[in-house]
Amino acid sequence: MPAISPQDTVLVAGANGYMGLWAVRALLERGYAVHGVARTTKKAQDLSAWIARDLPAHASRFESFVVPDIAMDGAFDEAIAGAQGVIHMASPVTHWAEELELYMVPAANGTTSLLKSAQSSGTVKRVVITGSTAAMASTFGLAQTYTEVDWNDSAVETVEREGKAAPGAIKYDASKMLAERAAWKFMDEHEDDVSFDLSVVSPSWAFGPIADRTTPSPDAMTSTAGLLYMILFKDPPLEPYPDCIFNYVDVRDAIDMQIKALEVEAAGGERIISNSHLITWAECADTVKTLGVLPGLDKVERHFKREYPPAPYFSNEKAVRIFGIKFRSVQDTLKDIVEQWKSLGWLKHLEA
């Protein structure tokens, strides 16, 4: 299937989220026109205002749309009209909820709803879904190397067995796996009558600077960036913090891969992991200290473990082979984060 290129139009579902804002920015800067989808009129208006303020040279190529319920058939029909590419980032954010239907159903139905709209559009050539390594294995899964052939069936089995009592993180893992399964099932069932192909790019934990510098405070960040702030920079820090080694990718690298997945023909029909390497919170803290710009870090007691048993690792071999990507180092990511958050005044309590 022919890939798309700048000057084409891309629909970004979930455009006002942490990764969505980076996707919109990167697409506009590369020359694409963008249809940005948000769930409320207020969020769509804020999105357009951000573009007009931060990216005025590209504002004429951006249009916002409101889709209150992504799981409804036809929900994306208006927004997708005239688009050649799609990046689908929208997903329920209620993974701590008790009611299974609050996220399990929308995650899968939202995906198939978008694919139906793409099918009826007549213009879409490539759909890229933002998956998750959670669809392959859980953070606390078996200590082995996982690749794109793996599926996190155990998460679904746990949720089916334990229901509401299942851990929130496992419910999230199950929802991501079921949503991706639903996408590939749709493509299999409509193999003869779709005019586009599908690529699923699955990031691990994505950290990095924020795309919208008007975020009022670090407490307003609901993404992984907010989690990083609470653990590394908040005084007192978040306790207890997620006690694990984790797989990490810079959010800008994750976005670059998703745009490349639109553009590179070989990405069609593929699952592709977006992951840099394994790291611990202690290593993150040590790296920030080596920057030498936050002396107050030494005054905040943080109980980071130094030793962990072997952990799951998500291979990036396929990403490197298809896209030729060179992932940012954790040093580069944390340096950029610290510089940005210092400029926003969020780290004053650690500067002396």
N, C-alpha and C positions, 0 to 999 in steps of 0.2 A: 504494500500500500504506500503510495507517495506520501512523504512527510510534508510538513508545512514549513513556512519560512516567514521572516519579517515582512510586513505589509499585510499579512493575513490577520484575521480577527480570532482572538482566543477568549472563550468564556472561562472565568475563574469562579468556581462555586466555593463559598467560604472566603470571599476576598477580604473581609475585614478582620480575619484572624491573624495570629502571629506569623504563620507561614504565608497566609494569603496576601498580606500586605507586601511581603518581600517578593512574592510572585508577580503581583501587579506592577510594582516598581521595576523589576527586572525586565518584564515583558515590554513595558512602555519604553524603557531606555534602549531596548534592542530594536524598536521600530514597529512593534505590533500594535494593533488596536485591541482594546480590552473591554469586555463586558463583565463587570464585577457584580457578583450576586451576594446580597446580605439578607438576613432574615426579617429585619424591620425597616420601616421607612427612615427612622432616625439613624440607624447604622448605615444605610445607603447614602443618606445625606452627608453624614460625617465622612464617608469614604470619598465622595465627590469633592467635599471641601478640602480634604487632605491632599488630593491630587492637584486641585487648583492652587493650593498654597505651596506645596513642596515640589511639585513637578509641573509648573505652569506651561512649559513648552510642550508638554504632552497631553494637556487637558482635553484638547479637541478630539483625541483618539480614545477617550475613556467615557464609558456610559455605565451608570449603576442601575441595578434591577433589584426588586424586592421579591423574595420567594419565602413566604412565612412557613410553609410546610414542605420540606424537600421530598417527603415520602409520597406526596400526592401525584397520581398520573397527570402528566401535562404540566407539572409545576415549572419546568424549565423551558417550555416551548417558546415563550416570548423572548427570554434572555438568550437563547441559543440561536435564534434566527440570524442567518448570515455568518455564523462562526464556522471557521475551518478546523479549529482545535479546541479542546476542552481540558482544563485541569480541575479535577474534582477533589476539593479539600474539605468540603462540608461534611460534618459528622456530629452526632449528638455528643454533648460534653457533660453528660450526666452519668459518668461511669461509676460514681459512688452511690447511685440511686439503688433503692431496694427493689423497685418494680422492674422486672426484667424487660417488659415491653417498652419501657421508657427509652431504651437505647438499642436493644437487640433488633427490634422491628424497624425503627427508623434507619439504622445503619445499613441494613440490607435493602430496604425499600427505597431509601434515598438514592442508592446507587443504581438500582434498576430503573427508577423513575428518570434519572438523567440519561441513561443509555437508551431508553425509549424515545426521549426527546431528540437525542442525537440521531437515532434511526429515522425519525420522521422529518428531520431538518432538511435532508437532501444536500447539505453542504459540508458537514463534518467529515474530516478525513482521519483524525487521530484523537482518541480520548486517553488522557493520562489520569489515572487515579492515584491519589496519595494514600498508599497503604501504610503498613507498619510492620516492623520486624516482629511485633506481637502476634501477627498472623502466622508466623513460622515457629516461634517458641517464646516462652515467658522469660522475663528477666531472671527469674530464679529457676530456670529450667536446667536440664542436664548439662553438665560441663562438656560440651563438644562444639565442633564447628558446624554451623547451620548454613545452608545454601537455599537457593530459590526452589529447590525440589521439596523442601520441608513444609509441613502444615502443623499448626498448633491444635490438633484434634483434642489433646488432653484438656485444654481450657474449656472447650465446649462440653466435653464429658463431665468436667467438674461442675459447671453451671447447671447442666441437666440433672446431675445427681443432687446437688446441694441447694439449687434454686436461689431464693433471696439470701440465704446464709452464705453463699459463695463470696470469697473476698472480692472487693471492688475492683482490684487490679486484674483479677482473673476474668471478671465480667467484661471488662474493657477488652482484654485479649480476645475473648470469645466473639465479641461484637465485631472486631476488626477482621477476624478470620471469616466469619459468616458473611460480612459485607463483600470481601474479596471473592469468596466462593460464588456468591450470587452474581458478581460481575462476569466471571469466567463461564458460569452456567448460561447466562444470557447470551454470551457470544457464541457458545457451542450450539445453543438452540436456534440461533438466528444466523448461522454461518452463511446461509445462501441469500440472505436478504438485508444485510447491513453493508453500508458503503464506507465504513470506517474500520480501523482496527484499534486494539486496546493495548496499553502498556500500564503496568502497575509498578510504581517506584515506592519502595518501602523504607523510609528512614528509621533509624534507631532513635535514641534521645537526641533531639535537635536543640542545640544551644547557640547563642550568638547575640549580637546587638539587636536592637529593635528597629523596625523600619520607620515607625511613626514617632518622631521625637516629641510630639505633644502629649504623649502618655503622661498623666498628671503626677504619678508617683510610682515607685516600684511595687507598692501594694496593689496597684491597678492591673499589674501583669498577671494574667491567669494561665499563662503558658509555662513551658519548661524554663523559660527565662526567669519567670517569677520564682519558680522553685529554686533555681540556682542562687538568686539574690537572697532568699530566706536562709539558705544553708551556708553560703560563703560570706555574705556581707551584712546580714541583719544582726543587730545587737539588742537583746540576746538572739542567738540563732534559732532556727527551727529545730525543735527536739520533740520526738525522735525523728531523725532524718531517714530517708530510704537507705537501709543498711545493705549495700551491695556494691559489687563492681558493675559498671554499666557500659554498654556500647554507646558510642557518641559520634555525632556528625555536626559540623558547623551548619547552621540553618541556611547560610548562603550557598554552601555546596549542595545541600539537599534541593534547594530551589533550582540551582543551575542544572542539576541532573533532570529535574522534571521538565524544564524547558528543552533540554537536549532530547528528552524522550519524545517531545513533539516533533523535533527536527530531524532526528537520525532514523533513517528507514529501518535499520536493523533492530531498533527498539520495539517495533511492532510485534504484538503477540507475546511479549516477554514480561516476566516478573524480574525486577532488578532491585537488589538490596542497596540502600544508601547508608553506608556506615564507614566511619574512619577507623576507630580503634577502641580498645577497652581502657577504662580509666577509673580511678577511685576519687572520692571527695577529698581525701588527704592529698592526693597528687594535684588536684585542682588548687587546693589551698596553698600548697608549696609553690606552685607555678605563679600564683598571684603575688606571693611574697617576694619572689625573685625579681618582680618588676620594680620593686623599691619605691613605690609611690603611695603606698597605704600603710604607714608605720603603725597605725592604730589596730591593725589586724592582730598584732601580738598581744594586745590587751584583752581580746575577746576569747574566752575559753571555748574551744570546740573539741568534742570528743570523737575524733575521727579514728576509725580502725585503720591499721597499717597492713594487716595481714588478712588475706581472704583465701578460701579454698578456690580451686579452679572454677571458672564461670563460663557460661555460654558465649560464643563469639559468632558474629554474623559476617560471613565472608564478603568482601567487596571485589573479589576477582572479576566477576561478571561486569560490574560497573566500570572498572578500569579498562576491561577489554572492549566494551562497546562504546564507551564515551571518552576514553583516554583521560579521565579525570584525575587530578592530583589534589588530594584532600588537604585542607588547611590543618596545621598542627594545633594542638590544644593551646600552645603558647600564643600563637597568632590570634586564636579566637578569644582567649581571656584578655589579652592585651587590648583588643578592639572593644571588648565589653567594658573594661575598666576605664578606658579613655572616654567612651561615650557616656557612661554613667557618672563619671566625675564631671563632665561638662554639663550634665543635667542637674548637678548638685545632690545626687543621691548617695554619694560616698563621703560627704563632709565629716561624718562622725568617725571616719577611719583615716583621715588625712593628717592627724596630729597625735 
